[in-house]
């Protein structure tokens, strides 16, 4: 693929013009527009920019960091500048993770099209690379960086500098001997293929070679039967057949002669171990593999809080970009806080704060465009409506006109069923969650009574959080008086046109589990602040579990989290809460758990709950799980690491001292963490060889998080990379864990090599 890239760089007209460079305006805001000269580098993988045509250039972005390219009409920022800049000449570079978009305006429509077509082509080429091709490209990148004088050759001095950049501390004599061995032309420098050979010698995996030789009779190859033995004995692929083993040989053996003889060389064996088949995440869990025909309340649903925010909750920016990012990462429930806006148009923002505002109709149009790009399963619009009657009518009109056939506006079969429909039945439908008028027997509309902090959660969360949650709550009678008094002061009448769009997700206030059982219906949903939900789990965990077997629950972060930090969603999933809303703009441990949980099942945003969280007679209590008949013991041997990135790339002399931390998140009794020792001065190929042991009572709810840290004896250890996955999606045997950044972006080729063994029941520490 790297050669295909090089071929396109010399033949594709768009890419040739991009390599010559073009002036474009970089736009950051309405008042910040600067002319820059952008040029695609000869490696085809990086774009540099300069202030002047012949000025000194610096890196702007890497193609591997680009998620997609949008035209100017889809740019929120460029649309606000239509009077100054022509939209047809603009485009947006969208990056993976939380990096801000790059908005550019070319000098002509033709030049904008050249860059858009060229960037799309490059992104497609990079996306389709396999592990080996990515490794080749990575090597090419390092060669470019190490070749300081850009003459296509590397002296030993340049190689020494490169080793520091690549995070490895090496004995100078040993490094020089490898350099001389690779310098087959005896020129005193390394060129392309020579550098590749030097890298292979540098990265020789002794631990993999030893494993290979333990199954190979002659130490040179694995026969079909030997490879089959390895797959069954070590990889725990009990059902592996000769046909599957042949398929893997054909897929990973680099030599044609090896494929013909049905044998696997050392290179092929390593290629298999580094592949998706050798990954810790079971490939069978990557596509949609779960039953999608059960009621909505039987699933965990990927949910976002304050979706419109791309910053904090006090002064952050509101943007449709928040909805685009959430929907593209598989989120199926987005939140819309709607307030009266100027010129009769409702606006979306975080009420009573300094956050910026966006038009409600722009949010609806964005949801219509992006709702089903990642997943076909239903999207829920969680409406928090604070509008007047007139602007509620405008909201209803926008929802109906913009969403069209996508909007679910009647029950599926025209009559009210006895349970919620399934994700399968609701494919490509958008559902509205919100307040709904109650049609009394005398056909007069009455507004549903609501509690502060539940329906209008944001209106009250800042003012009432400490009163209702951090202090003791008032008695029910006293609280009801407060509610009625508050309602007398300001009562917003609900508009029937908006009310009629709420079909299966009618918001109701939660009073008690008994009250819900006696008075509520399956199509009604209650919202809980994290504080209230956690308290209910402690006080009535089993009742909460049973409640969530027949009715949906939504949990949202405390209003005190003004920095848009997150809680741990695992605690709420343990009780069967379906919609655990996260501040998706905020990276960290909590979002790693959320991302890892929803990585399974095609990343479709719906994960089927374990059977004991779907049984309305369930005796399960998340705080006190009993009968550990499914308990398991996990042994993890952390073997080695590969090409761990430097934390500070600008400090050439600094090399990491890596350690691996393994964390289990599940029910409280299962939550645990252990870590290896650190390896001094080696982020390139550290070896640990340590075994960690965990006992888990409820594996169906457990999540594993592997974190690589840089040891620092003076202060807290620094984060290098992580990978998080559900216990149920973990493969046993010798596996690679391909690390992700804080933003969830691949750190390829950084990985750790582990051996995983799961045993039934609880065992001692002996391994």
RAPE-V382369 format. One record per helix or strand of 3 or more residues. SS is the DSSP state (H for helix, E for strand). FROM is the first residue (numbers start at 1). LEN is the number of residues. If there is no record, write none. Layout:
SS&FROM&LEN + SS&FROM&LEN
//
This chain:
H&2&10 + H&13&8 + E&22&8 + E&32&9 + E&46&5 + E&58&5 + H&63&3 + E&66&6 + H&72&3 + H&76&4 + H&87&3 + E&90&6 + E&102&5 + H&109&19 + H&131&16 + H&156&10 + H&172&11 + H&192&11 + H&206&10 + H&224&10 + H&242&11 + H&256&6 + H&266&8 + H&283&3 + H&296&3 + E&299&3 + H&320&9 + E&333&7 + H&342&3 + H&360&11 + E&379&7 + H&389&18 + E&430&5 + H&457&14 + H&476&14 + H&496&4 + E&505&3 + H&513&7 + E&524&6 + H&530&18 + E&553&4 + H&570&4 + E&579&4 + H&589&9 + H&601&3 + E&606&3 + H&611&3 + E&632&11 + E&658&8 + H&668&3 + E&672&4 + E&687&10 + H&699&3 + E&703&8 + E&718&9 + H&727&3 + E&733&8 + E&746&15
//
